[in-house]
């Protein structure tokens, strides 16, 4: 696995709740080398959509961050739009989900899974 560096000017963080959920999902997958991949793609009702998945691959343009015992992987293009974002895992009456709090988003859709900058 690639060496984790922490000296990037841009960064993404996760809450303890999100890290705990990721650790649970990794255990369920049975692959301890999995990481949380956060990305951005075009589309969605507000212009861009968040992508959150587990991944065991690191690409040349990926940036890695350690938080609460997990590794977060973000490609450089997505990191430009996600700088300063916080990934949280929320459980409430309407269900449970990962949520991205992105300070760069000028607007978000009602479902919270897409945004514009």
Residue, then its C-alpha position, 0 to 999 in steps of 0.5 A: x500500500x502507498x505511504x500515507x502523507x499528511x502534508x497536502x495543503x488540501x485535505x478531507x476529514x471524517x468524523x469518528x462516527x464515519x470512521x467507525x461505520x467504515x471499519x464495520x463495513x471493512x470487517x463485513x467485506x473481510x478485506x482489511x486493506x480496504x480504504x474509504x474512497x471519496x470522489x466527485x463526478x459530473x451529474x446529479x441534480x445540482x451539477x456534481x455528485x459525491x461518490x463514496x465507496x470502499x477501495x483497495x487500489x491507490x492510483x497515481x493521482x490519489x491523496x491519502x489521509x488517515x483519520x480515526x484508524x481508517x485511510x481516506x483516498x481522494x483523487x486530486x481532481x476531486x480534492x480540489x472541489x472537496x478541500x475542507x470537507x468532512x464526511x459524517x455517518x448519520x443515523x436518524x429516523x429517516x435512516x442512516x447514510x454517509x453525508x459530506x459537509x462541503x464548504x466549497x458547495x454553493x448549493x446542494x440538492x434536497x437529498x444531499x448527494x449532489x452539489x454545485x460550486 
